[in-house]
Amino acid sequence: MNRRAVPKHDNSQPLVLSPANGKGRNTATNGLPHLEGPDRRKTQTKRSLRVFKFGGTSVGDASCITRVAGIVRSASPESDLVVVVSAMAGVTNRLVEAASLAECCQENAVADILKQLRQQHEVALNATIQSLDEKRCIARRMDELFEEGDRLCKGTTLLRELTPRVRDAISSLGERLSVLLVVAAVREIGVAAEAIEATELIVTDSSHGAADPWLDLTRDRCQARLLPTLKGGVVPVVTGFIGATAEGVLTTLGRGGSDYSAAILGAALDADEVDIWSDVDGLLTADPRLVPEARTISEDSYREATELAYFGAKVLHPKTLRPVLQHGIPLRIRNTFFPENPGTKITPEGAPIGSTVTALTAVSDAALITVGGPGIAGVPDVLGRTLAITRELRADVLLISQSSSQNETCLVVPSSLAKLTVDELRREFAQDLAYEKVEDIAVDATVSIVTVVGQKIRGMFGVVGRAFCALGRANVDTIATAHGASDCKFSFVVAKKDMQAALGAIHSEFRLGALDSHTVTEADFVRRPCAVSQDSTSCCISAD
């Protein structure tokens, strides 16, 4: 990694009086008064270090923020805590909408959105915080942030251009606002806390909108900034979703990136556990909106959880497990609204249960692109050229399949990038199209990917056949499949209209709705005739 000189953090903050003892302390508090906590350095036994991340629904309004503060207070006596917070639910979407409207010179609409967001945060502030001094302090800082947002939007309107850098700056305001409310609520109930913006901690590249962290520099920053705070008995409350380049330019980690932020901080601090708090009980065997029988998975492995996150399970950001995987740090998914539930624990190996199907997931926001035709066999490196285009566009390839004759290549990409990908592919193969070697580059936006995830299922006899038998009985046709690259999942493409039926059929076939979703293993399988075949010798594997 090319390391650049990291500018020193500017500690030129106003001297703040501590309510505890009246002594001045020079500390970065984002304009909030600092509250001293107990001196934990006197504790003889080593305390565990945990990172808590609270999502948008967890901090959605005043009552939610108060509940979060209570969870922090309950956990703080036994563990050192670093808290990461998202924007209030829906706020980032509104900010991105305001930025887009500003580019279109819709000044009144932008002003309306910012006014509504200001009112939303003021209502939460007034309902959460009783201290007048604290309210005034937070209100001033909120005013500064909304003024910053207004300036950025007006500048965008003036230039009629929304740059990625400005989009990041506008969309980051939600986290920078919510951290003020959460830290004040935690203090309100007597727990020492300090608001810290992640621009001080997470060093990234300059890929605005989807920045990647520089973990070595981030580790140095986190340990220098957060460890002294923790040793002083104070809970750092950090903005999720954002970071900054080594030069200090704000970046974002991608939508839903607060999970990723928590994992990065956990790895940088060698945390004992990272807890992701949201509005679900953990990883589920399927999306309960599509499969009502879906149940919570008590323990899962890194690999399985990564596949679930990548292929549509919205409980985790797809990149979340990367940092903790390298350090073997357990990650737990908990429900803010039912904190007594244990949730799902994600560990390096998962539950010690052998080979089994664990869960299903689906991606409906997808498009199937086909590069095909009989003449394509003579075109050199079709697959390599196709993947090079997707790499240049930073388009995730969710699934890829090629016919044995190499006459046809199919790939699935997010719907939002389908048109751009097809346009670039047509430019890439323009000469071949002119000579009719490639008959068509087509796109189908009416598809979904269904993925079956489980431990060691590649070597588990009959799993794929059993799944496709279940699809046949449900009258669901598969359009493309991908199997073998991973020993813990296989995927297939179906028509979007068939997605729910496909999920329900396979979920039922593998009995994932049972009270213990891990009870079905290879040892439980017996052979029985496949219901979709008239040939009694055709069979699939079934749980008796």
C-alpha positions in Angstrom: 0.0 0.0 0.0 1.3 3.5 -0.9 1.2 5.2 2.4 0.9 9.0 2.4 1.8 11.3 5.2 -1.2 11.7 7.5 -1.9 15.2 8.6 -2.1 15.6 12.4 -5.5 16.0 13.9 -6.3 19.6 14.8 -6.9 19.7 18.6 -7.6 23.4 18.7 -11.0 23.0 20.4 -12.5 25.4 23.0 -11.8 24.6 26.6 -14.9 22.9 28.0 -15.8 22.8 31.6 -16.6 19.4 32.9 -19.8 19.3 35.0 -18.2 16.6 37.2 -15.4 18.6 38.6 -15.3 22.0 37.0 -11.8 21.5 35.5 -11.1 22.5 31.9 -10.3 19.9 29.3 -9.2 20.4 25.8 -11.1 17.8 23.8 -12.8 17.4 20.5 -16.6 17.1 21.3 -18.3 18.4 18.2 -19.6 21.3 20.2 -21.1 19.2 23.0 -20.1 19.6 26.7 -17.9 16.7 27.9 -18.9 14.6 30.8 -16.2 12.8 32.7 -16.8 9.2 33.7 -15.4 6.8 36.3 -11.7 6.0 36.1 -11.8 2.5 34.6 -8.0 2.3 34.6 -8.3 1.3 38.3 -10.1 -1.9 37.3 -8.0 -4.9 37.9 -9.6 -7.3 35.5 -9.4 -6.8 31.7 -12.7 -5.5 30.4 -14.1 -6.7 27.1 -14.3 -4.3 24.2 -17.4 -4.3 22.1 -18.5 -2.2 19.1 -22.3 -1.5 19.0 -23.8 -0.2 15.7 -27.3 1.1 15.7 -29.1 1.4 12.3 -31.6 4.0 11.0 -34.7 2.4 12.5 -32.9 2.0 15.8 -32.5 5.8 16.0 -35.6 6.6 14.0 -37.2 8.9 16.6 -37.0 10.2 20.1 -38.3 7.0 21.7 -35.9 4.9 19.7 -32.9 7.0 20.6 -33.9 6.8 24.3 -34.1 3.0 23.9 -30.6 3.0 22.4 -29.3 5.0 25.3 -30.7 2.4 27.7 -29.0 -0.4 25.8 -25.7 1.4 26.1 -26.2 2.0 29.8 -27.0 -1.7 30.4 -23.9 -2.9 28.6 -21.4 -0.2 29.8 -20.7 -1.6 33.3 -19.3 -4.8 31.9 -17.7 -3.8 28.7 -15.9 -0.9 27.1 -18.1 0.3 24.3 -17.6 2.1 21.0 -21.0 3.1 19.5 -21.6 3.7 15.8 -24.8 5.3 14.6 -26.6 5.6 11.3 -28.8 8.5 10.2 -32.4 8.5 11.3 -34.5 6.2 9.1 -35.2 7.8 5.7 -33.0 10.8 6.2 -30.2 9.8 3.9 -32.7 9.1 1.1 -34.1 12.6 1.5 -30.6 14.2 1.5 -29.7 12.4 -1.7 -33.1 13.5 -3.2 -32.3 17.1 -2.2 -28.9 16.9 -3.8 -30.4 15.6 -7.1 -33.1 18.3 -7.0 -30.4 20.9 -6.5 -28.6 19.8 -9.6 -31.9 20.3 -11.5 -32.2 23.8 -10.0 -35.3 22.9 -8.0 -34.4 25.3 -5.2 -37.9 25.4 -3.5 -38.1 21.6 -3.4 -34.6 21.5 -1.8 -35.5 24.1 0.8 -38.7 22.1 1.7 -36.7 18.9 2.2 -34.1 20.6 4.4 -36.9 22.4 6.4 -38.6 19.0 7.0 -35.4 17.4 8.1 -34.6 20.2 10.4 -38.1 19.9 12.0 -37.7 16.1 12.3 -34.4 16.5 14.2 -35.7 19.4 16.4 -38.7 17.3 17.5 -36.4 14.4 18.4 -34.1 16.8 20.3 -36.9 18.4 22.3 -38.4 15.0 23.2 -35.2 13.4 24.2 -33.1 15.9 26.0 -34.3 17.8 29.2 -31.2 19.9 29.9 -31.6 23.4 28.5 -27.8 23.9 28.1 -27.4 20.6 26.3 -30.4 21.5 24.0 -28.9 24.9 23.1 -25.5 23.4 22.4 -26.9 20.7 20.1 -29.3 23.1 18.4 -26.3 25.3 17.5 -24.4 22.4 16.0 -27.5 21.3 14.1 -27.9 24.8 12.7 -24.3 24.7 11.5 -24.9 21.4 9.7 -28.1 22.5 8.0 -26.4 25.7 6.9 -23.6 23.5 5.4 -26.2 21.4 3.6 -27.9 24.5 2.3 -24.6 26.0 1.0 -23.7 22.7 -0.7 -27.1 22.5 -2.4 -27.0 26.1 -3.5 -23.5 25.6 -5.0 -24.7 22.6 -6.9 -27.6 24.6 -8.3 -25.3 27.4 -9.3 -23.0 25.0 -11.2 -25.8 22.7 -12.3 -23.5 19.8 -11.5 -23.6 17.3 -8.6 -20.1 16.0 -8.2 -19.4 12.7 -6.3 -17.5 14.7 -3.7 -20.4 17.0 -3.0 -22.9 14.2 -3.1 -20.9 12.5 -0.3 -20.8 15.7 1.7 -24.6 16.2 1.5 -25.5 12.5 2.2 -23.2 12.4 5.2 -25.3 15.0 7.1 -27.7 12.5 8.5 -25.1 10.6 10.5 -23.5 13.8 11.6 -26.9 15.0 13.0 -27.9 11.7 14.6 -24.7 11.3 16.5 -25.5 14.6 18.3 -28.8 13.2 19.5 -27.5 9.8 20.5 -24.6 11.1 22.5 -26.8 13.6 24.3 -29.3 10.9 25.1 -26.6 8.6 26.5 -25.4 11.5 28.7 -28.9 12.3 29.8 -29.1 9.0 31.7 -25.7 9.4 33.3 -23.3 7.6 31.0 -20.1 9.6 29.9 -20.1 9.9 26.1 -18.3 11.8 23.4 -19.4 12.4 19.8 -16.6 11.7 17.3 -16.9 12.0 13.5 -15.4 9.1 11.6 -13.5 11.5 9.4 -11.0 11.5 12.3 -10.8 7.7 12.3 -11.4 5.9 9.0 -8.9 6.7 6.3 -10.1 5.7 2.8 -9.2 6.0 -0.9 -10.9 8.7 -2.9 -13.7 6.6 -4.5 -16.6 8.8 -3.5 -19.8 6.9 -2.9 -18.1 3.5 -2.3 -14.7 4.3 -0.7 -12.5 1.5 0.6 -10.6 1.9 3.9 -6.9 1.9 4.3 -6.8 -0.4 7.3 -3.3 0.3 8.5 -3.8 4.0 8.7 -7.2 3.6 10.1 -5.9 1.3 12.8 -3.3 3.9 13.8 -5.9 6.7 13.9 -8.4 4.6 15.9 -6.0 3.5 18.5 -4.6 7.0 19.0 -8.0 8.6 19.2 -10.3 6.1 20.8 -8.2 4.1 23.3 -7.5 7.1 25.5 -11.2 8.0 25.4 -12.1 4.5 26.5 -9.5 4.5 29.2 -10.9 7.7 30.5 -14.3 5.9 31.1 -16.0 7.6 28.2 -18.1 5.9 25.5 -17.2 7.2 22.0 -20.2 7.6 19.7 -19.0 7.6 16.1 -20.7 8.6 12.9 -21.3 5.6 10.6 -21.2 5.5 6.8 -18.4 8.1 6.4 -14.6 8.4 6.4 -12.0 10.7 4.8 -9.0 10.5 2.6 -5.6 11.0 4.0 -5.9 14.6 2.9 -9.1 15.0 5.0 -11.7 15.0 2.2 -14.9 13.4 3.3 -16.0 10.1 1.7 -18.8 7.6 2.1 -18.5 3.8 2.3 -21.7 3.1 0.2 -25.3 2.9 1.2 -25.8 0.9 4.4 -22.1 1.5 5.1 -22.6 2.0 8.9 -22.3 -1.8 9.4 -19.0 -1.6 7.5 -17.9 1.3 9.7 -18.5 -0.8 12.9 -16.6 -3.8 11.5 -13.7 -1.5 10.5 -13.5 0.0 14.0 -13.8 -3.4 15.6 -10.9 -4.7 13.6 -8.8 -1.6 14.2 -9.3 -1.9 18.0 -9.1 -5.7 18.2 -12.6 -5.7 19.7 -13.9 -8.8 21.4 -17.3 -8.6 19.5 -19.1 -6.3 17.1 -22.9 -6.1 17.6 -25.1 -4.9 14.8 -28.4 -3.6 16.2 -31.4 -3.2 13.9 -35.1 -4.0 13.7 -34.7 -7.7 13.1 -33.9 -10.6 15.4 -30.8 -11.7 13.3 -30.1 -13.5 10.1 -33.3 -15.4 9.0 -33.7 -18.5 7.0 -35.5 -16.3 4.4 -37.1 -13.0 4.0 -40.2 -13.2 6.2 -42.1 -10.9 3.9 -41.8 -13.5 1.2 -41.7 -16.7 3.4 -43.8 -16.2 6.6 -42.3 -19.4 8.1 -38.8 -18.0 8.1 -36.9 -18.3 11.5 -33.9 -16.8 13.1 -30.5 -18.6 12.7 -28.8 -18.9 16.1 -25.2 -19.2 14.7 -23.7 -18.9 11.3 -20.3 -18.8 9.7 -18.5 -15.9 8.2 -18.7 -17.5 4.7 -22.4 -18.2 4.9 -23.2 -14.8 6.3 -21.2 -13.1 3.6 -23.1 -15.0 0.9 -26.4 -14.1 2.5 -25.4 -10.4 2.7 -24.0 -10.3 -0.9 -27.1 -12.0 -2.4 -29.8 -9.8 -0.9 -30.1 -10.3 2.9 -30.4 -6.6 3.9 -29.5 -7.3 7.5 -25.8 -6.8 6.7 -23.8 -4.6 4.4 -22.0 -7.0 2.0 -18.6 -5.8 3.0 -19.2 -5.9 6.7 -17.5 -9.2 7.4 -14.3 -8.4 5.6 -12.5 -6.6 8.4 -13.6 -8.9 11.3 -12.9 -12.0 9.3 -9.2 -11.2 9.2 -9.1 -11.0 13.0 -11.6 -13.8 13.9 -13.8 -11.3 15.7 -17.4 -12.6 16.4 -20.2 -10.5 15.0 -23.7 -10.6 16.5 -26.9 -9.3 14.9 -29.4 -8.1 17.6 -32.9 -6.5 17.7 -33.0 -3.0 19.3 -36.7 -3.4 20.0 -36.2 -6.9 21.6 -32.8 -6.6 23.2 -33.4 -9.7 25.3 -33.3 -11.9 22.2 -29.8 -13.4 21.6 -30.0 -12.7 17.8 -27.5 -14.4 15.4 -23.9 -14.9 16.3 -21.5 -15.0 13.3 -18.2 -16.8 13.9 -15.3 -18.2 11.8 -16.7 -21.7 11.7 -20.4 -21.3 12.5 -22.4 -23.9 14.5 -20.7 -27.3 14.7 -23.4 -29.2 12.8 -21.7 -30.6 9.7 -23.2 -30.3 6.3 -26.6 -28.6 6.1 -28.7 -26.0 4.3 -28.9 -22.9 6.4 -30.9 -20.2 4.5 -32.2 -18.8 1.3 -31.9 -15.3 -0.1 -32.9 -13.5 -3.2 -32.0 -10.4 -5.3 -34.9 -8.9 -7.2 -33.1 -5.7 -8.2 -31.2 -7.5 -11.0 -30.9 -7.7 -14.8 -29.7 -10.6 -16.9 -27.3 -9.6 -19.8 -26.7 -12.1 -22.6 -23.9 -11.9 -25.1 -24.6 -14.7 -27.6 -25.0 -16.1 -31.0 -23.5 -19.0 -33.0 -20.7 -16.9 -34.4 -19.4 -15.9 -31.0 -17.2 -19.0 -30.7 -14.8 -17.4 -33.1 -14.6 -14.1 -31.2 -11.5 -14.0 -29.0 -11.8 -13.7 -25.2 -15.5 -12.8 -25.0 -15.7 -13.6 -21.3 -12.5 -11.7 -20.5 -13.6 -8.6 -22.5 -17.1 -8.7 -20.9 -15.7 -8.9 -17.4 -13.2 -6.1 -18.2 -16.2 -3.8 -19.0 -17.9 -4.6 -15.7 -14.7 -3.9 -13.8 -14.3 -0.5 -15.5 -17.9 0.4 -14.5 -17.4 -1.0 -11.0 -20.5 -3.1 -11.6 -20.9 -6.1 -9.3 -21.4 -9.3 -11.3 -23.9 -11.2 -9.2 -23.8 -14.4 -11.3 -22.1 -15.5 -14.5 -22.8 -18.5 -16.7 -21.3 -19.7 -20.1 -22.6 -22.4 -22.4 -20.2 -25.3 -23.0 -20.0 -24.3 -26.7 -19.0 -20.7 -25.6 -21.7 -19.4 -27.9 -23.5 -17.6 -25.1 -22.4 -15.8 -22.0 -24.9 -14.7 -19.4 -24.2 -12.4 -16.5 -26.4 -10.7 -13.9 -25.7 -7.2 -12.7 -27.7 -4.7 -10.5 -30.6 -3.2 -12.4 -29.3 0.3 -12.0 -26.2 -0.5 -14.0 -27.8 -2.7 -16.7 -28.3 -0.1 -19.4 -24.8 1.4 -19.0 -23.2 -2.1 -19.0 -25.1 -3.1 -22.2 -24.1 0.2 -23.9 -20.4 -0.3 -23.1 -20.6 -4.0 -24.2 -22.1 -2.9 -27.5 -19.2 -0.4 -28.0 -16.7 -3.1 -27.0 -18.0 -5.6 -29.6 -19.0 -3.0 -32.2 -16.6 -4.5 -34.8 -17.8 -8.0 -34.1 -21.4 -6.9 -34.4 -20.7 -5.2 -37.7 -19.4 -8.5 -39.1 -22.4 -10.3 -37.5 -20.2 -12.6 -35.4 -22.1 -11.6 -32.3 -25.8 -11.8 -33.0 -27.1 -10.0 -30.0 -26.4 -8.3 -26.7 -29.7 -8.4 -24.8 -30.9 -7.5 -21.4 -33.8 -8.9 -19.4 -34.7 -6.8 -16.3 -37.5 -9.2 -15.2 -35.4 -11.7 -13.4 -34.3 -12.5 -9.8 -31.4 -14.5 -8.3 -32.2 -17.1 -5.7 -29.3 -18.4 -3.6 -29.2 -21.5 -1.4 -26.7 -21.2 1.4 -25.3 -23.8 3.8 -22.3 -25.4 5.3 -20.3 -27.6 2.8 -23.3 -28.1 0.6 -21.2 -28.6 -2.5 -20.2 -32.0 -1.1 -23.6 -32.8 0.3 -25.2 -35.5 -1.8 -28.4 -34.5 -3.6 -28.9 -31.0 -2.4 -29.0 -29.4 -5.9 -31.2 -32.1 -7.3 -33.6 -31.8 -4.4 -33.8 -28.0 -4.8 -34.6 -28.3 -8.5 -37.2 -31.0 -7.8 -38.9 -28.6 -5.4 -38.9 -25.9 -8.1 -40.4 -28.3 -10.6 -43.2 -29.2 -8.3 -43.9 -25.5 -7.9 -43.9 -24.9 -11.7 -40.9 -22.6 -11.5 -38.5 -22.6 -14.4 -34.8 -21.7 -14.0 -33.2 -19.5 -16.6 -29.5 -19.8 -15.5 -27.5 -21.5 -12.8 -24.1 -21.2 -11.1 -22.8 -23.9 -8.9 -19.3 -25.2 -7.8 -17.3 -22.0 -7.3 -18.2 -22.0 -3.6 -18.8 -25.0 -1.3 -21.4 -23.1 0.7 -23.9 -21.9 -1.9 -25.4 -22.3 -5.3 -27.5 -19.8 -7.2 -30.0 -19.8 -10.0 -32.0 -17.2 -12.0 -35.8 -17.3 -12.2 -38.4 -14.9 -13.5 -39.1 -12.1 -11.0 -42.7 -13.2 -10.9 -41.6 -16.7 -9.7 -39.2 -15.5 -7.0 -41.5 -15.9 -4.0 -42.8 -19.3 -5.2 -39.2 -20.5 -5.6 -38.2 -19.3 -2.1 -41.3 -20.9 -0.5 -40.8 -24.2 -2.3 -37.2 -24.7 -1.3 -37.7 -23.3 2.2 -40.4 -26.0 2.7 -38.4 -28.7 1.0 -35.4 -28.2 3.4 -37.7 -27.7 6.4 -36.0 -24.4 7.3 -39.1 -23.3 9.2 -38.6 -26.0 11.8 -38.0 -24.8 15.4 -34.4 -25.8 15.0 -33.5 -24.9 11.4 -30.3 -26.9 11.6 -31.9 -30.3 12.2 -31.9 -31.4 8.6 -28.5 -32.8 7.7 -27.1 -35.3 5.2 -27.7 -38.2 7.5 -31.5 -37.5 7.5 -31.9 -37.9 3.7 -33.7 -40.7 2.0 -34.2 -41.3 -1.7 -37.7 -40.9 -3.1 -39.2 -40.5 -6.6 -39.1 -37.0 -8.0 -42.7 -35.7 -8.2 -42.0 -33.9 -11.5 -40.9 -37.0 -13.3 -43.0 -39.9 -14.6 -39.9 -42.1 -14.5 -39.8 -43.9 -11.2 -36.1 -44.3 -11.5 -35.7 -40.5 -11.5 -35.2 -39.5 -7.9 -34.1 -36.7 -5.6 -33.0 -36.6 -2.0 -35.6 -35.8 0.7 -35.8 -35.5 4.4 -38.1 -38.0 5.8 
